[in-house]
Amino acid sequence: LCNGILAGLVSITAGCANMECGSAVLTGLLGGFVYQAASMLLVKLKIDDPVDACPVHGACGIWGVLAAALFDWGKGVDY
């Protein structure tokens, strides 16, 4: 549960200034699925990662960077 929450937070970090609220929620939700898939892949490949740091920070970080480009609606932040 905690790693799923962290996965959502890591996923949204890259695009937090450029995304609308709905896109941010979707990015975090999909980040949880990315984490689960990456964690299962590590188990299948028999790679030892006892705290699942690579799926949380690696896979979800990559997803977050891609999501920042996909869900950026070009408005940005006006000051």
Biopython code that builds the backbone (N, CA, C, O; Angstrom):
import numpy as np
from Bio.PDB.StructureBuilder import StructureBuilder

atoms = [
    (1, "LEU", "N", (0.821, -1.191, 0.000)),
    (1, "LEU", "CA", (0.000, 0.000, 0.000)),
    (1, "LEU", "C", (0.870, 1.261, 0.000)),
    (1, "LEU", "O", (0.618, 2.195, -0.761)),
    (2, "CYS", "N", (1.882, 1.279, 0.849)),
    (2, "CYS", "CA", (2.733, 2.473, 0.935)),
    (2, "CYS", "C", (3.513, 2.700, -0.361)),
    (2, "CYS", "O", (3.681, 3.840, -0.794)),
    (3, "ASN", "N", (3.987, 1.622, -0.978)),
    (3, "ASN", "CA", (4.713, 1.790, -2.234)),
    (3, "ASN", "C", (3.790, 2.263, -3.351)),
    (3, "ASN", "O", (4.224, 3.001, -4.236)),
    (4, "GLY", "N", (2.538, 1.855, -3.326)),
    (4, "GLY", "CA", (1.579, 2.349, -4.316)),
    (4, "GLY", "C", (1.340, 3.839, -4.169)),
    (4, "GLY", "O", (1.225, 4.555, -5.164)),
    (5, "ILE", "N", (1.265, 4.312, -2.925)),
    (5, "ILE", "CA", (1.105, 5.745, -2.684)),
    (5, "ILE", "C", (2.342, 6.495, -3.151)),
    (5, "ILE", "O", (2.241, 7.525, -3.817)),
    (6, "LEU", "N", (3.512, 5.970, -2.796)),
    (6, "LEU", "CA", (4.760, 6.597, -3.254)),
    (6, "LEU", "C", (4.860, 6.608, -4.774)),
    (6, "LEU", "O", (5.357, 7.571, -5.359)),
    (7, "ALA", "N", (4.394, 5.549, -5.407)),
    (7, "ALA", "CA", (4.432, 5.475, -6.868)),
    (7, "ALA", "C", (3.602, 6.590, -7.490)),
    (7, "ALA", "O", (4.030, 7.216, -8.460)),
    (8, "GLY", "N", (2.427, 6.840, -6.941)),
    (8, "GLY", "CA", (1.592, 7.933, -7.440)),
    (8, "GLY", "C", (2.246, 9.288, -7.227)),
    (8, "GLY", "O", (2.183, 10.153, -8.100)),
    (9, "LEU", "N", (2.872, 9.478, -6.074)),
    (9, "LEU", "CA", (3.540, 10.755, -5.794)),
    (9, "LEU", "C", (4.751, 10.975, -6.695)),
    (9, "LEU", "O", (4.974, 12.082, -7.185)),
    (10, "VAL", "N", (5.531, 9.918, -6.910)),
    (10, "VAL", "CA", (6.685, 10.038, -7.806)),
    (10, "VAL", "C", (6.225, 10.314, -9.228)),
    (10, "VAL", "O", (6.860, 11.086, -9.947)),
    (11, "SER", "N", (5.126, 9.689, -9.641)),
    (11, "SER", "CA", (4.633, 9.858, -11.007)),
    (11, "SER", "C", (4.197, 11.290, -11.297)),
    (11, "SER", "O", (4.382, 11.771, -12.414)),
    (12, "ILE", "N", (3.632, 11.966, -10.331)),
    (12, "ILE", "CA", (3.099, 13.304, -10.570)),
    (12, "ILE", "C", (4.156, 14.388, -10.395)),
    (12, "ILE", "O", (3.937, 15.529, -10.800)),
    (13, "THR", "N", (5.287, 14.054, -9.806)),
    (13, "THR", "CA", (6.283, 15.082, -9.475)),
    (13, "THR", "C", (6.801, 15.822, -10.710)),
    (13, "THR", "O", (6.985, 17.038, -10.654)),
    (14, "ALA", "N", (7.036, 15.137, -11.798)),
    (14, "ALA", "CA", (7.627, 15.787, -12.982)),
    (14, "ALA", "C", (6.689, 16.810, -13.610)),
    (14, "ALA", "O", (7.149, 17.835, -14.113)),
    (15, "GLY", "N", (5.396, 16.553, -13.589)),
    (15, "GLY", "CA", (4.480, 17.449, -14.287)),
    (15, "GLY", "C", (3.571, 18.256, -13.385)),
    (15, "GLY", "O", (2.538, 18.751, -13.834)),
    (16, "CYS", "N", (3.935, 18.400, -12.123)),
    (16, "CYS", "CA", (2.999, 19.021, -11.177)),
    (16, "CYS", "C", (2.715, 20.486, -11.491)),
    (16, "CYS", "O", (1.657, 20.986, -11.108)),
    (17, "ALA", "N", (3.607, 21.190, -12.167)),
    (17, "ALA", "CA", (3.371, 22.606, -12.460)),
    (17, "ALA", "C", (2.592, 22.812, -13.757)),
    (17, "ALA", "O", (2.071, 23.903, -13.989)),
    (18, "ASN", "N", (2.501, 21.796, -14.598)),
    (18, "ASN", "CA", (1.915, 21.973, -15.924)),
    (18, "ASN", "C", (0.622, 21.210, -16.161)),
    (18, "ASN", "O", (0.002, 21.369, -17.213)),
    (19, "MET", "N", (0.201, 20.388, -15.212)),
    (19, "MET", "CA", (-0.968, 19.537, -15.431)),
    (19, "MET", "C", (-2.207, 20.107, -14.764)),
    (19, "MET", "O", (-2.130, 20.787, -13.740)),
    (20, "GLU", "N", (-3.345, 19.817, -15.364)),
    (20, "GLU", "CA", (-4.628, 20.102, -14.734)),
    (20, "GLU", "C", (-4.885, 19.037, -13.660)),
    (20, "GLU", "O", (-4.205, 18.011, -13.632)),
    (21, "CYS", "N", (-5.840, 19.269, -12.800)),
    (21, "CYS", "CA", (-6.113, 18.365, -11.676)),
    (21, "CYS", "C", (-6.510, 16.960, -12.140)),
    (21, "CYS", "O", (-6.036, 15.970, -11.584)),
    (22, "GLY", "N", (-7.363, 16.871, -13.138)),
    (22, "GLY", "CA", (-7.794, 15.565, -13.619)),
    (22, "GLY", "C", (-6.655, 14.759, -14.217)),
    (22, "GLY", "O", (-6.567, 13.547, -14.020)),
    (23, "SER", "N", (-5.784, 15.439, -14.946)),
    (23, "SER", "CA", (-4.630, 14.757, -15.522)),
    (23, "SER", "C", (-3.664, 14.301, -14.440)),
    (23, "SER", "O", (-3.039, 13.248, -14.568)),
    (24, "ALA", "N", (-3.539, 15.082, -13.382)),
    (24, "ALA", "CA", (-2.654, 14.707, -12.285)),
    (24, "ALA", "C", (-3.174, 13.466, -11.559)),
    (24, "ALA", "O", (-2.394, 12.586, -11.197)),
    (25, "VAL", "N", (-4.482, 13.396, -11.349)),
    (25, "VAL", "CA", (-5.073, 12.228, -10.699)),
    (25, "VAL", "C", (-4.886, 10.995, -11.569)),
    (25, "VAL", "O", (-4.535, 9.927, -11.068)),
    (26, "LEU", "N", (-5.118, 11.135, -12.865)),
    (26, "LEU", "CA", (-4.933, 10.018, -13.787)),
    (26, "LEU", "C", (-3.476, 9.562, -13.821)),
    (26, "LEU", "O", (-3.204, 8.362, -13.851)),
    (27, "THR", "N", (-2.546, 10.502, -13.816)),
    (27, "THR", "CA", (-1.126, 10.165, -13.826)),
    (27, "THR", "C", (-0.750, 9.387, -12.573)),
    (27, "THR", "O", (-0.031, 8.392, -12.655)),
    (28, "GLY", "N", (-1.226, 9.829, -11.419)),
    (28, "GLY", "CA", (-0.930, 9.122, -10.179)),
    (28, "GLY", "C", (-1.555, 7.744, -10.133)),
    (28, "GLY", "O", (-0.931, 6.794, -9.659)),
    (29, "LEU", "N", (-2.780, 7.624, -10.621)),
    (29, "LEU", "CA", (-3.453, 6.335, -10.647)),
    (29, "LEU", "C", (-2.729, 5.354, -11.566)),
    (29, "LEU", "O", (-2.513, 4.198, -11.204)),
    (30, "LEU", "N", (-2.361, 5.816, -12.743)),
    (30, "LEU", "CA", (-1.623, 4.952, -13.664)),
    (30, "LEU", "C", (-0.237, 4.623, -13.124)),
    (30, "LEU", "O", (0.311, 3.561, -13.422)),
    (31, "GLY", "N", (0.329, 5.524, -12.333)),
    (31, "GLY", "CA", (1.620, 5.254, -11.700)),
    (31, "GLY", "C", (1.558, 4.047, -10.779)),
    (31, "GLY", "O", (2.523, 3.289, -10.676)),
    (32, "GLY", "N", (0.425, 3.865, -10.108)),
    (32, "GLY", "CA", (0.257, 2.682, -9.272)),
    (32, "GLY", "C", (0.287, 1.401, -10.086)),
    (32, "GLY", "O", (0.856, 0.398, -9.655)),
    (33, "PHE", "N", (-0.325, 1.431, -11.262)),
    (33, "PHE", "CA", (-0.294, 0.255, -12.129)),
    (33, "PHE", "C", (1.098, 0.028, -12.726)),
    (33, "PHE", "O", (1.527, -1.114, -12.890)),
    (34, "VAL", "N", (1.794, 1.106, -13.045)),
    (34, "VAL", "CA", (3.173, 0.985, -13.550)),
    (34, "VAL", "C", (4.054, 0.355, -12.477)),
    (34, "VAL", "O", (4.872, -0.519, -12.765)),
    (35, "TYR", "N", (3.878, 0.807, -11.236)),
    (35, "TYR", "CA", (4.653, 0.235, -10.128)),
    (35, "TYR", "C", (4.382, -1.263, -10.001)),
    (35, "TYR", "O", (5.319, -2.053, -9.886)),
    (36, "GLN", "N", (3.119, -1.654, -10.021)),
    (36, "GLN", "CA", (2.772, -3.067, -9.852)),
    (36, "GLN", "C", (3.364, -3.918, -10.978)),
    (36, "GLN", "O", (3.881, -5.006, -10.727)),
    (37, "ALA", "N", (3.291, -3.430, -12.203)),
    (37, "ALA", "CA", (3.840, -4.177, -13.338)),
    (37, "ALA", "C", (5.357, -4.293, -13.232)),
    (37, "ALA", "O", (5.915, -5.357, -13.499)),
    (38, "ALA", "N", (6.031, -3.206, -12.846)),
    (38, "ALA", "CA", (7.489, -3.252, -12.723)),
    (38, "ALA", "C", (7.922, -4.158, -11.576)),
    (38, "ALA", "O", (8.924, -4.864, -11.684)),
    (39, "SER", "N", (7.172, -4.140, -10.483)),
    (39, "SER", "CA", (7.491, -5.006, -9.353)),
    (39, "SER", "C", (7.326, -6.482, -9.722)),
    (39, "SER", "O", (8.160, -7.314, -9.363)),
    (40, "MET", "N", (6.255, -6.798, -10.435)),
    (40, "MET", "CA", (6.044, -8.181, -10.868)),
    (40, "MET", "C", (7.106, -8.614, -11.867)),
    (40, "MET", "O", (7.508, -9.778, -11.875)),
    (41, "LEU", "N", (7.567, -7.691, -12.710)),
    (41, "LEU", "CA", (8.626, -8.014, -13.663)),
    (41, "LEU", "C", (9.934, -8.336, -12.938)),
    (41, "LEU", "O", (10.642, -9.263, -13.329)),
    (42, "LEU", "N", (10.260, -7.587, -11.896)),
    (42, "LEU", "CA", (11.474, -7.876, -11.136)),
    (42, "LEU", "C", (11.395, -9.250, -10.470)),
    (42, "LEU", "O", (12.392, -9.970, -10.421)),
    (43, "VAL", "N", (10.238, -9.612, -9.966)),
    (43, "VAL", "CA", (10.075, -10.934, -9.352)),
    (43, "VAL", "C", (10.235, -12.017, -10.415)),
    (43, "VAL", "O", (10.886, -13.034, -10.175)),
    (44, "LYS", "N", (9.646, -11.802, -11.584)),
    (44, "LYS", "CA", (9.732, -12.795, -12.661)),
    (44, "LYS", "C", (11.171, -12.972, -13.148)),
    (44, "LYS", "O", (11.592, -14.080, -13.479)),
    (45, "LEU", "N", (11.920, -11.862, -13.187)),
    (45, "LEU", "CA", (13.315, -11.927, -13.626)),
    (45, "LEU", "C", (14.270, -12.330, -12.506)),
    (45, "LEU", "O", (15.478, -12.431, -12.717)),
    (46, "LYS", "N", (13.718, -12.559, -11.313)),
    (46, "LYS", "CA", (14.477, -12.956, -10.127)),
    (46, "LYS", "C", (15.555, -11.941, -9.773)),
    (46, "LYS", "O", (16.687, -12.303, -9.451)),
    (47, "ILE", "N", (15.185, -10.663, -9.838)),
    (47, "ILE", "CA", (16.070, -9.578, -9.428)),
    (47, "ILE", "C", (15.654, -9.169, -8.025)),
    (47, "ILE", "O", (14.488, -8.860, -7.777)),
    (48, "ASP", "N", (16.614, -9.169, -7.110)),
    (48, "ASP", "CA", (16.319, -8.895, -5.711)),
    (48, "ASP", "C", (16.281, -7.383, -5.458)),
    (48, "ASP", "O", (17.284, -6.687, -5.616)),
    (49, "ASP", "N", (15.128, -6.905, -5.072)),
    (49, "ASP", "CA", (14.942, -5.507, -4.670)),
    (49, "ASP", "C", (13.981, -5.527, -3.481)),
    (49, "ASP", "O", (12.769, -5.405, -3.661)),
    (50, "PRO", "N", (14.516, -5.680, -2.268)),
    (50, "PRO", "CA", (13.651, -5.938, -1.118)),
    (50, "PRO", "C", (12.678, -4.812, -0.783)),
    (50, "PRO", "O", (11.609, -5.085, -0.236)),
    (51, "VAL", "N", (13.004, -3.570, -1.087)),
    (51, "VAL", "CA", (12.092, -2.469, -0.765)),
    (51, "VAL", "C", (11.401, -1.907, -1.997)),
    (51, "VAL", "O", (10.695, -0.903, -1.898)),
    (52, "ASP", "N", (11.586, -2.529, -3.153)),
    (52, "ASP", "CA", (10.970, -2.099, -4.416)),
    (52, "ASP", "C", (11.295, -0.646, -4.768)),
    (52, "ASP", "O", (10.432, 0.102, -5.226)),
    (53, "ALA", "N", (12.549, -0.264, -4.546)),
    (53, "ALA", "CA", (12.954, 1.111, -4.854)),
    (53, "ALA", "C", (13.030, 1.353, -6.357)),
    (53, "ALA", "O", (12.679, 2.434, -6.829)),
    (54, "CYS", "N", (13.478, 0.368, -7.102)),
    (54, "CYS", "CA", (13.601, 0.540, -8.553)),
    (54, "CYS", "C", (12.239, 0.697, -9.235)),
    (54, "CYS", "O", (12.094, 1.581, -10.079)),
    (55, "PRO", "N", (11.246, -0.115, -8.909)),
    (55, "PRO", "CA", (9.935, 0.115, -9.528)),
    (55, "PRO", "C", (9.306, 1.453, -9.128)),
    (55, "PRO", "O", (8.699, 2.131, -9.957)),
    (56, "VAL", "N", (9.456, 1.829, -7.849)),
    (56, "VAL", "CA", (8.837, 3.071, -7.393)),
    (56, "VAL", "C", (9.506, 4.273, -8.028)),
    (56, "VAL", "O", (8.840, 5.100, -8.651)),
    (57, "HIS", "N", (10.816, 4.378, -7.877)),
    (57, "HIS", "CA", (11.511, 5.584, -8.330)),
    (57, "HIS", "C", (11.938, 5.514, -9.796)),
    (57, "HIS", "O", (11.929, 6.528, -10.494)),
    (58, "GLY", "N", (12.309, 4.333, -10.261)),
    (58, "GLY", "CA", (12.763, 4.202, -11.646)),
    (58, "GLY", "C", (11.624, 4.169, -12.641)),
    (58, "GLY", "O", (11.509, 5.045, -13.498)),
    (59, "ALA", "N", (10.775, 3.146, -12.523)),
    (59, "ALA", "CA", (9.687, 2.977, -13.497)),
    (59, "ALA", "C", (8.661, 4.100, -13.400)),
    (59, "ALA", "O", (8.214, 4.625, -14.420)),
    (60, "CYS", "N", (8.290, 4.467, -12.187)),
    (60, "CYS", "CA", (7.290, 5.534, -12.039)),
    (60, "CYS", "C", (7.872, 6.899, -12.360)),
    (60, "CYS", "O", (7.145, 7.796, -12.789)),
    (61, "GLY", "N", (9.168, 7.069, -12.159)),
    (61, "GLY", "CA", (9.810, 8.314, -12.572)),
    (61, "GLY", "C", (9.808, 8.472, -14.081)),
    (61, "GLY", "O", (9.553, 9.554, -14.608)),
    (62, "ILE", "N", (10.097, 7.376, -14.765)),
    (62, "ILE", "CA", (10.047, 7.412, -16.239)),
    (62, "ILE", "C", (8.621, 7.678, -16.713)),
    (62, "ILE", "O", (8.410, 8.474, -17.629)),
    (63, "TRP", "N", (7.644, 7.019, -16.097)),
    (63, "TRP", "CA", (6.244, 7.260, -16.449)),
    (63, "TRP", "C", (5.869, 8.720, -16.190)),
    (63, "TRP", "O", (5.154, 9.328, -16.986)),
    (64, "GLY", "N", (6.345, 9.277, -15.092)),
    (64, "GLY", "CA", (6.039, 10.664, -14.772)),
    (64, "GLY", "C", (6.577, 11.639, -15.793)),
    (64, "GLY", "O", (5.913, 12.620, -16.129)),
    (65, "VAL", "N", (7.775, 11.381, -16.291)),
    (65, "VAL", "CA", (8.349, 12.255, -17.320)),
    (65, "VAL", "C", (7.549, 12.152, -18.615)),
    (65, "VAL", "O", (7.290, 13.162, -19.270)),
    (66, "LEU", "N", (7.157, 10.931, -18.985)),
    (66, "LEU", "CA", (6.332, 10.757, -20.185)),
    (66, "LEU", "C", (4.956, 11.394, -20.012)),
    (66, "LEU", "O", (4.430, 12.010, -20.939)),
    (67, "ALA", "N", (4.373, 11.244, -18.819)),
    (67, "ALA", "CA", (3.054, 11.816, -18.562)),
    (67, "ALA", "C", (3.105, 13.336, -18.553)),
    (67, "ALA", "O", (2.142, 13.989, -18.956)),
    (68, "ALA", "N", (4.218, 13.909, -18.099)),
    (68, "ALA", "CA", (4.355, 15.364, -18.108)),
    (68, "ALA", "C", (4.287, 15.898, -19.533)),
    (68, "ALA", "O", (3.726, 16.967, -19.774)),
    (69, "ALA", "N", (4.856, 15.159, -20.470)),
    (69, "ALA", "CA", (4.798, 15.578, -21.875)),
    (69, "ALA", "C", (3.420, 15.294, -22.485)),
    (69, "ALA", "O", (2.927, 16.083, -23.292)),
    (70, "LEU", "N", (2.803, 14.182, -22.106)),
    (70, "LEU", "CA", (1.509, 13.813, -22.686)),
    (70, "LEU", "C", (0.366, 14.694, -22.200)),
    (70, "LEU", "O", (-0.521, 15.041, -22.980)),
    (71, "PHE", "N", (0.375, 15.056, -20.926)),
    (71, "PHE", "CA", (-0.753, 15.761, -20.329)),
    (71, "PHE", "C", (-0.531, 17.247, -20.129)),
    (71, "PHE", "O", (-1.311, 17.894, -19.430)),
    (72, "ASP", "N", (0.504, 17.801, -20.718)),
    (72, "ASP", "CA", (0.743, 19.237, -20.612)),
    (72, "ASP", "C", (-0.164, 19.938, -21.618)),
    (72, "ASP", "O", (-0.033, 19.741, -22.826)),
    (73, "TRP", "N", (-1.083, 20.756, -21.112)),
    (73, "TRP", "CA", (-2.041, 21.437, -21.985)),
    (73, "TRP", "C", (-1.552, 22.810, -22.409)),
    (73, "TRP", "O", (-2.304, 23.564, -23.025)),
    (74, "GLY", "N", (-0.295, 23.155, -22.089)),
    (74, "GLY", "CA", (0.297, 24.389, -22.584)),
    (74, "GLY", "C", (-0.046, 25.638, -21.826)),
    (74, "GLY", "O", (0.394, 26.719, -22.216)),
    (75, "LYS", "N", (-0.810, 25.547, -20.763)),
    (75, "LYS", "CA", (-1.189, 26.740, -20.018)),
    (75, "LYS", "C", (-0.114, 27.165, -19.054)),
    (75, "LYS", "O", (0.158, 28.359, -18.931)),
    (76, "GLY", "N", (0.510, 26.225, -18.362)),
    (76, "GLY", "CA", (1.524, 26.557, -17.387)),
    (76, "GLY", "C", (0.948, 27.304, -16.208)),
    (76, "GLY", "O", (-0.250, 27.230, -15.935)),
    (77, "VAL", "N", (1.805, 28.022, -15.512)),
    (77, "VAL", "CA", (1.387, 28.776, -14.329)),
    (77, "VAL", "C", (1.572, 30.255, -14.618)),
    (77, "VAL", "O", (2.679, 30.687, -14.940)),
    (78, "ASP", "N", (0.510, 31.035, -14.509)),
    (78, "ASP", "CA", (0.592, 32.474, -14.678)),
    (78, "ASP", "C", (0.778, 33.141, -13.330)),
    (78, "ASP", "O", (0.031, 32.874, -12.389)),
    (79, "TYR", "N", (1.771, 34.005, -13.237)),
    (79, "TYR", "CA", (1.973, 34.745, -11.991)),
    (79, "TYR", "C", (1.553, 36.165, -12.162)),
    (79, "TYR", "O", (1.646, 36.954, -11.222)),
]
sb = StructureBuilder()
sb.init_structure("model")
sb.init_model(0)
sb.init_chain("A")
sb.init_seg("    ")
for serial, (resi, resn, name, xyz) in enumerate(atoms, 1):
    if name == "N":
        sb.init_residue(resn, " ", resi, " ")
    sb.init_atom(name, np.array(xyz, "f"), 0.0, 1.0, " ", f" {name:<3s}", serial, name[0])
structure = sb.get_structure()
